[in-house]
Amino acid sequence: MAFHNRLTLGQKILLVIFCFPLLPFYLCYACCCATGNEDEKDNEKNEEDKLGKVRRNDIVFENEAAVDIQPKPRSSNLPKTVTFHREHQEEDVENKGSRNHNEVTVEIHPQKNTQRLPARLSFGKGKEVRKNDIVYENKGFVDADNKTSQKTKFAYPWDKSSLKSMHIDLGKLKSLDTYSSKVRHRNTVEALVQELMKGISGDLEKLRAIWMWVTHHIEYDVEALRVPSLRRSGAADVLRSGKAVCAGYAGLFQEMCRVAGIECETVSGYSKGAGYKLGDRFNGDTDHAWNAVRLGGRWHLLDSTWGAGNCSEKFRFDYDEFYFLTHPALFVGDHFPEDAKWQLLTPRVSLKQYENMDHKKSSFYNLGLLSSHPEQCLIQSDGKTTITVQSSSPVLFLHNLNGKRTAG
């Protein structure tokens, strides 16, 4: 029997009188408990949402991976290594975007005892890092006595010390660059060089003036590429028309250097340029030409064709600093000379090595990235592939895993 049924009427009245004042406290307690339960549910829901976001962020839609390399606390002075794990999607991961998406996870590891480029990079507002002068700083090649070594050849593989084959202060060349790029055409090579050389005495400055003029005034002749009979190779013809294919660029550059008193040679070989596909083999006639110049008793390499811009159906001027006095260990990544001596490397790279090495475009190095591993262009995989990319400083870049044989 219930407790209140055993009470007399008087006892029930007394119980109501004494308990009624406690009713508000009971109601407050009940409300607090209900609010607490709701807060707990909200917290649990927020945690689930966070976990869901993390899980969803691990799935790469449209096969694109945006990678933001940021320094870890107390280790910002170390190079950053980013590791990509590309593997087939697990069955327990829900992905409604496509049946064949890949999962890319990124791990950042500080790596000790590795040379690095200066850590200063200029970042745009949500745009790709611009080509910048800092990336191209060079302190020279130091021998055992800590003195700058004047070796005749460069070591391979690249030592990651500089993108250039000699020390260049691009900041001091800005006024020269501006002037040289705006000098108008002249009727003869001699008259043009004379105009460019005004107030210039050093060979590096002379070479730079010629380089800036050619890369800003000579347009790649796309039509002549398709119709060989239209190609212009003579320096006078190229100067008059303002158009050329690679042989015309190299020929004009060599002639302008001759007039300026700089030793220069035209080099022919195989390139990984337009039309190149990963894994291509090279044989027969060469398909590209560039230049070698001698400064301070040492040979250096440059490619004014690729420095001027790029083209598909139409040429577009898009200056690229990377191809001016490029370090030979990097230059050989997409330029293989017919005469091996123009590699300027020790040891030299074989044609088979050149064919199998991965193709890193100038944009890779202009971003401040240093290396990637594995280094071969085609990777055999059993379903999981780990690719490591090393950078000189924090950088944000985007790469499309398109599953095609075209270079990324």
Backbone torsions as a table, in degrees:
resi	resn	phi	psi	omega
1	MET	NA	144.2	-177.8
2	ALA	-67.5	154.8	-175.3
3	PHE	-61.9	-43.6	-174.3
4	HIS	-71.8	-17.8	178.4
5	ASN	-74.3	-20.6	-178.3
6	ARG	-88.8	-3.5	-178.3
7	LEU	-90.6	149.2	175.1
8	THR	-78.7	170.2	-179.0
9	LEU	-62.6	-39.7	179.5
10	GLY	-65.1	-41.7	179.4
11	GLN	-64.3	-38.5	178.9
12	LYS	-63.4	-39.6	179.5
13	ILE	-64.2	-44.3	178.0
14	LEU	-62.0	-39.5	-179.8
15	LEU	-61.8	-42.4	179.2
16	VAL	-65.3	-41.3	-178.5
17	ILE	-62.0	-43.8	-178.1
18	PHE	-76.6	-33.0	-174.7
19	CYS	-86.7	-25.6	-176.2
20	PHE	-57.3	-41.4	179.1
21	PRO	-62.2	-23.2	-179.3
22	LEU	-83.1	-7.2	-176.5
23	LEU	-61.6	-44.2	178.7
24	PRO	-59.0	-39.0	179.5
25	PHE	-64.3	-38.5	179.5
26	TYR	-64.8	-42.4	179.8
27	LEU	-64.8	-41.5	177.3
28	CYS	-60.3	-43.7	179.7
29	TYR	-60.6	-42.9	-179.6
30	ALA	-63.9	-40.6	178.8
31	CYS	-64.6	-42.4	179.1
32	CYS	-61.3	-42.3	179.6
33	CYS	-62.2	-42.0	-179.6
34	ALA	-64.8	-43.1	178.5
35	THR	-62.3	-42.0	178.8
36	GLY	-60.5	-42.1	178.8
37	ASN	-63.3	-39.8	179.0
38	GLU	-65.3	-41.1	178.4
39	ASP	-61.6	-42.4	179.2
40	GLU	-61.7	-41.1	179.1
41	LYS	-64.5	-40.3	178.9
42	ASP	-63.5	-43.0	178.2
43	ASN	-61.3	-43.6	179.1
44	GLU	-62.7	-39.1	179.4
45	LYS	-65.9	-40.8	178.2
46	ASN	-62.4	-41.8	178.6
47	GLU	-62.2	-41.5	178.9
48	GLU	-64.1	-38.1	178.4
49	ASP	-64.0	-42.6	178.4
50	LYS	-61.3	-46.2	178.8
51	LEU	-62.2	-38.0	179.3
52	GLY	-65.1	-39.5	178.4
53	LYS	-64.9	-44.6	178.0
54	VAL	-58.7	-43.9	-178.2
55	ARG	-66.2	-41.5	179.1
56	ARG	-67.3	-34.4	180.0
57	ASN	-68.0	-22.4	177.2
58	ASP	-72.0	-17.7	-179.4
59	ILE	-90.8	127.0	-176.4
60	VAL	-97.7	106.4	179.6
61	PHE	-80.3	146.3	-176.8
62	GLU	59.1	21.5	176.6
63	ASN	57.2	35.6	178.9
64	GLU	-115.7	137.7	180.0
65	ALA	-122.2	117.7	175.1
66	ALA	-96.6	124.0	-172.9
67	VAL	-119.5	123.4	178.8
68	ASP	-113.1	108.1	-178.4
69	ILE	-91.4	112.8	-178.7
70	GLN	-121.3	147.4	-179.4
71	PRO	-69.5	144.5	174.3
72	LYS	-80.9	156.0	177.7
73	PRO	-56.2	135.0	175.8
74	ARG	65.9	14.6	177.4
75	SER	-140.8	28.2	-177.3
76	SER	-69.5	-14.2	-179.8
77	ASN	-88.7	5.9	-179.8
78	LEU	-105.9	146.2	175.1
79	PRO	-60.5	151.4	-179.2
80	LYS	-103.0	134.1	177.2
81	THR	-115.8	123.4	-179.0
82	VAL	-107.4	128.5	-178.2
83	THR	-112.7	126.6	177.2
84	PHE	-102.5	131.2	172.2
85	HIS	-110.6	107.0	179.8
86	ARG	-102.1	116.0	-175.6
87	GLU	-143.2	160.7	179.5
88	HIS	-64.5	142.6	-175.6
89	GLN	-65.8	136.0	178.6
90	GLU	-71.5	151.9	-177.6
91	GLU	-67.6	-26.7	-176.4
92	ASP	-85.8	2.2	176.5
93	VAL	-97.9	119.5	-177.6
94	GLU	-81.2	127.2	-179.9
95	ASN	-142.2	106.5	-177.4
96	LYS	-91.9	-2.7	-176.5
97	GLY	-75.7	-40.7	-177.5
98	SER	-161.2	159.4	-179.0
99	ARG	-82.7	-20.2	-172.0
100	ASN	-117.3	28.6	178.8
101	HIS	-70.0	151.2	176.3
102	ASN	-107.7	155.5	178.1
103	GLU	-105.6	130.1	-179.9
104	VAL	-121.0	119.5	174.8
105	THR	-109.8	146.3	-176.0
106	VAL	-119.8	128.1	175.9
107	GLU	-120.3	137.3	-179.6
108	ILE	-112.1	122.7	-177.8
109	HIS	-125.7	128.6	170.9
110	PRO	-70.2	138.5	-177.8
111	GLN	-121.7	123.6	-175.0
112	LYS	-88.3	163.4	173.7
113	ASN	55.8	41.8	177.6
114	THR	-125.3	132.9	178.1
115	GLN	-66.8	154.4	-176.5
116	ARG	-144.2	158.1	172.8
117	LEU	-85.5	164.2	177.1
118	PRO	-55.2	145.3	-170.4
119	ALA	-87.3	5.4	-177.3
120	ARG	-90.7	121.6	176.3
121	LEU	-133.8	143.7	177.6
122	SER	-93.2	128.1	-177.9
123	PHE	-106.3	133.4	174.0
124	GLY	-84.1	176.2	179.5
125	LYS	-81.7	88.0	177.7
126	GLY	76.4	7.3	-179.8
127	LYS	-107.5	170.3	178.5
128	GLU	-63.3	145.4	178.4
129	VAL	-59.6	129.5	-177.8
130	ARG	-71.9	155.7	172.6
131	LYS	-60.4	131.6	-173.5
132	ASN	-137.2	159.4	-176.5
133	ASP	-69.3	-33.8	-173.6
134	ILE	-61.3	-37.2	-178.7
135	VAL	-58.2	-28.1	-172.9
136	TYR	-97.3	12.5	176.5
137	GLU	-64.7	145.1	-177.9
138	ASN	-143.8	130.4	179.3
139	LYS	-100.3	9.4	180.0
140	GLY	91.0	172.8	178.7
141	PHE	-103.6	120.0	-170.7
142	VAL	-98.9	131.5	178.5
143	ASP	-91.9	-170.3	-175.5
144	ALA	-64.8	-23.8	-179.2
145	ASP	-94.7	13.3	179.6
146	ASN	60.3	32.8	174.9
147	LYS	-115.9	148.1	-179.3
148	THR	-63.5	125.5	-176.8
149	SER	-91.6	135.2	177.0
150	GLN	-103.2	67.2	178.8
151	LYS	-77.0	154.0	-180.0
152	THR	-84.1	-20.9	179.4
153	LYS	-129.6	164.3	-176.8
154	PHE	-109.7	149.3	-177.2
155	ALA	-77.0	144.2	173.4
156	TYR	-124.1	137.0	2.8
157	PRO	-75.7	174.9	-177.2
158	TRP	-59.6	137.3	-178.0
159	ASP	-89.2	1.6	176.0
160	LYS	66.4	20.7	-179.0
161	SER	-87.3	-32.7	-178.3
162	SER	-164.0	152.8	175.2
163	LEU	-82.1	-15.2	-177.8
164	LYS	-101.9	159.5	179.7
165	SER	-91.6	-2.2	174.9
166	MET	-155.0	161.9	-178.6
167	HIS	-71.6	126.9	178.9
168	ILE	-135.4	128.7	173.9
169	ASP	-97.0	94.3	-176.3
170	LEU	-65.0	-25.9	178.7
171	GLY	-61.7	-37.8	-179.4
172	LYS	-75.6	-12.2	-178.7
173	LEU	-99.3	0.6	-174.5
174	LYS	-61.5	-44.6	-180.0
175	SER	-65.2	-38.7	176.7
176	LEU	-65.0	-42.1	178.4
177	ASP	-59.7	-44.8	-178.5
178	THR	-62.9	-45.4	-179.5
179	TYR	-64.8	-49.1	-174.9
180	SER	-63.4	-38.4	-177.8
181	SER	-71.2	-15.1	-177.6
182	LYS	-107.2	-2.4	176.9
183	VAL	-64.9	133.1	-176.5
184	ARG	-78.9	164.2	178.6
185	HIS	-60.6	150.4	173.1
186	ARG	-122.6	163.5	-176.7
187	ASN	-71.0	-28.6	-178.8
188	THR	-129.4	158.7	177.5
189	VAL	-62.8	-40.4	-178.7
190	GLU	-61.2	-43.9	-179.6
191	ALA	-66.8	-38.2	179.1
192	LEU	-65.1	-46.6	-178.9
193	VAL	-64.6	-39.4	178.6
194	GLN	-60.0	-39.3	178.7
195	GLU	-68.1	-39.6	-178.7
196	LEU	-69.7	-30.6	-173.7
197	MET	-85.3	2.5	-178.5
198	LYS	-59.8	122.0	177.8
199	GLY	76.0	10.6	-178.5
200	ILE	-111.6	137.8	-179.8
201	SER	-124.4	-38.6	-176.1
202	GLY	-76.6	149.7	-179.5
203	ASP	-64.9	-38.1	179.2
204	LEU	-62.2	-43.2	179.0
205	GLU	-65.8	-39.2	177.2
206	LYS	-61.7	-47.1	-179.7
207	LEU	-62.3	-41.6	-178.9
208	ARG	-63.8	-40.7	179.5
209	ALA	-62.4	-43.0	178.0
210	ILE	-64.2	-45.1	-179.7
211	TRP	-59.4	-47.3	-177.9
212	MET	-65.1	-38.0	-179.5
213	TRP	-67.5	-47.8	-177.4
214	VAL	-62.3	-45.4	-176.2
215	THR	-71.7	-13.8	-179.4
216	HIS	-110.3	-3.0	-176.6
217	HIS	-128.6	-20.8	-179.0
218	ILE	-97.9	122.7	-177.6
219	GLU	-95.5	138.9	178.6
220	TYR	-69.9	130.8	-176.5
221	ASP	-87.2	91.4	-177.7
222	VAL	-65.5	-37.9	179.9
223	GLU	-65.1	-41.0	179.7
224	ALA	-67.8	-26.5	176.5
225	LEU	-64.0	-37.5	-179.5
226	ARG	-80.5	-31.7	-178.6
227	VAL	-119.8	95.8	-175.8
228	PRO	-54.9	-29.8	-177.8
229	SER	-66.5	-16.5	-179.6
230	LEU	-90.8	-3.3	-174.9
231	ARG	-71.2	140.3	177.8
232	ARG	-111.9	125.6	-178.6
233	SER	-115.5	-23.9	179.3
234	GLY	-71.2	141.2	-177.5
235	ALA	-59.4	-40.8	-179.4
236	ALA	-65.0	-40.7	-180.0
237	ASP	-66.3	-42.2	179.4
238	VAL	-64.2	-42.3	-179.6
239	LEU	-64.1	-40.4	-177.9
240	ARG	-69.4	-41.5	-176.7
241	SER	-85.5	-27.9	-176.8
242	GLY	74.9	14.2	-179.5
243	LYS	-133.9	150.9	178.4
244	ALA	-169.1	161.9	165.4
245	VAL	-96.4	-173.0	-171.5
246	CYS	-58.0	-39.3	-179.5
247	ALA	-64.0	-36.5	177.6
248	GLY	-68.4	-40.8	174.8
249	TYR	-57.9	-51.9	-176.1
250	ALA	-64.4	-38.8	179.8
251	GLY	-66.4	-44.1	177.8
252	LEU	-64.4	-41.8	-179.8
253	PHE	-62.0	-43.1	179.9
254	GLN	-63.6	-42.1	-179.5
255	GLU	-66.8	-40.4	178.4
256	MET	-65.1	-37.6	176.4
257	CYS	-65.3	-39.7	179.2
258	ARG	-60.0	-45.5	179.7
259	VAL	-63.9	-35.0	-179.3
260	ALA	-81.9	-6.1	178.6
261	GLY	84.7	25.9	179.3
262	ILE	-111.0	131.4	179.5
263	GLU	-72.0	126.1	-175.0
264	CYS	-146.8	142.3	178.5
265	GLU	-129.0	150.3	172.7
266	THR	-94.2	130.9	-177.5
267	VAL	-116.5	133.5	177.0
268	SER	-112.8	152.4	-179.4
269	GLY	178.6	-164.2	-179.7
270	TYR	-98.5	142.2	-179.5
271	SER	-130.2	158.3	174.0
272	LYS	-104.5	67.5	-177.3
273	GLY	-106.3	-141.2	-178.8
274	ALA	-59.4	132.5	178.6
275	GLY	90.0	-8.7	-179.6
276	TYR	-71.6	138.1	174.7
277	LYS	-123.7	145.3	-177.9
278	LEU	-56.1	129.8	178.8
279	GLY	91.9	-0.9	179.3
280	ASP	-60.2	147.3	175.6
281	ARG	-106.6	145.4	-175.8
282	PHE	-112.5	130.5	175.2
283	ASN	-160.6	168.5	-179.8
284	GLY	76.9	-148.5	-176.5
285	ASP	-66.5	147.0	176.9
286	THR	-71.3	160.5	-174.3
287	ASP	-123.6	8.2	-176.6
288	HIS	-155.3	160.9	178.0
289	ALA	-142.8	144.8	178.7
290	TRP	-148.2	-166.3	-175.0
291	ASN	-129.0	152.4	169.3
292	ALA	-120.7	133.4	-179.0
293	VAL	-125.1	152.3	-178.8
294	ARG	-109.9	119.2	178.3
295	LEU	-129.3	129.8	177.3
296	GLY	57.2	34.2	178.1
297	GLY	80.0	11.9	-177.6
298	ARG	-136.5	141.2	179.9
299	TRP	-83.8	145.4	178.3
300	HIS	-137.0	164.5	-175.2
301	LEU	-119.4	147.8	174.8
302	LEU	-156.2	158.0	-179.9
303	ASP	-136.8	98.0	-177.0
304	SER	-72.4	-23.9	177.3
305	THR	-62.9	-52.6	-178.6
306	TRP	-75.4	-21.9	176.7
307	GLY	-74.3	-21.4	-176.0
308	ALA	-79.3	-36.5	-177.6
309	GLY	165.6	-155.3	-178.6
310	ASN	-147.1	165.7	-178.3
311	CYS	-153.8	154.0	169.6
312	SER	-124.6	-85.3	172.1
313	GLU	-90.7	-22.6	-178.1
314	LYS	-141.4	143.1	-179.7
315	PHE	-77.0	143.6	177.4
316	ARG	-134.6	122.5	176.2
317	PHE	-64.0	125.0	179.8
318	ASP	-153.9	85.2	-172.2
319	TYR	-55.9	135.2	-179.4
320	ASP	-128.4	107.8	-178.9
321	GLU	-63.6	-24.4	-172.7
322	PHE	-55.4	-34.3	-171.9
323	TYR	-90.5	12.2	174.1
324	PHE	-99.3	114.0	-178.5
325	LEU	51.8	48.7	179.2
326	THR	-66.2	142.6	175.5
327	HIS	-58.4	128.2	-176.4
328	PRO	-55.6	-31.5	179.8
329	ALA	-69.5	-21.0	174.4
330	LEU	-93.3	-36.5	-178.9
331	PHE	-60.4	-36.4	-178.5
332	VAL	-70.2	-8.0	177.6
333	GLY	-64.7	-30.6	177.1
334	ASP	-136.9	12.0	175.7
335	HIS	-133.0	113.1	178.6
336	PHE	-116.1	107.7	-175.9
337	PRO	-70.9	146.0	177.0
338	GLU	-63.8	-39.2	174.7
339	ASP	-95.3	113.0	-172.5
340	ALA	-59.2	-22.6	-177.7
341	LYS	-63.5	-24.4	-178.4
342	TRP	-82.0	4.1	167.5
343	GLN	-67.4	-31.3	-177.2
344	LEU	59.9	31.1	-175.0
345	LEU	-122.0	153.2	169.1
346	THR	-141.6	119.8	-3.1
347	PRO	-73.5	163.3	179.5
348	ARG	-80.3	156.6	179.4
349	VAL	-94.6	133.2	178.4
350	SER	-81.2	161.3	178.8
351	LEU	-61.2	-37.3	179.1
352	LYS	-64.7	-41.3	176.2
353	GLN	-60.5	-44.0	-179.5
354	TYR	-61.1	-42.0	-179.4
355	GLU	-66.6	-34.3	-174.0
356	ASN	-91.1	-18.1	-177.1
357	MET	-71.7	150.0	179.9
358	ASP	-68.3	150.9	-176.2
359	HIS	-98.5	105.6	176.5
360	LYS	-99.6	117.7	178.8
361	LYS	-76.1	168.8	-179.0
362	SER	-60.0	-32.2	-179.7
363	SER	-61.5	-28.6	177.9
364	PHE	-60.3	-48.9	-177.7
365	TYR	-78.5	-32.2	178.7
366	ASN	-64.0	-22.9	176.8
367	LEU	-79.3	-10.1	-176.0
368	GLY	94.4	6.8	175.5
369	LEU	-77.3	147.0	-173.2
370	LEU	-109.0	-45.1	-174.0
371	SER	-159.2	165.5	173.5
372	SER	-141.3	152.9	-179.2
373	HIS	-142.6	135.2	5.1
374	PRO	-66.4	160.8	-174.4
375	GLU	-98.6	-3.5	177.7
376	GLN	-84.5	154.6	-173.5
377	CYS	-76.1	-31.8	179.1
378	LEU	-116.3	126.5	-176.1
379	ILE	-113.0	123.7	175.5
380	GLN	-82.1	128.9	-175.0
381	SER	-133.2	145.0	176.6
382	ASP	-98.3	17.6	179.4
383	GLY	123.9	-18.9	179.2
384	LYS	-134.4	129.6	-179.1
385	THR	-132.0	131.7	177.2
386	THR	-108.6	121.5	178.9
387	ILE	-118.9	125.0	-178.6
388	THR	-107.4	127.3	178.3
389	VAL	-117.5	127.8	-179.4
390	GLN	-108.1	136.7	179.6
391	SER	-122.0	160.6	179.6
392	SER	-85.8	-16.6	-176.4
393	SER	-166.6	172.8	179.2
394	PRO	-56.9	134.8	-179.0
395	VAL	-155.1	145.9	176.5
396	LEU	-110.3	125.1	177.9
397	PHE	-142.2	159.0	-177.5
398	LEU	-124.9	132.4	179.4
399	HIS	-131.1	136.4	-177.4
400	ASN	-96.1	117.2	175.9
401	LEU	-85.6	82.2	-170.0
402	ASN	-89.1	-8.6	177.5
403	GLY	68.9	19.0	179.6
404	LYS	-111.1	172.8	-177.7
405	ARG	-91.3	7.6	177.4
406	THR	-82.9	147.4	-177.3
407	ALA	-67.3	140.9	179.2
408	GLY	-94.5	NA	NA
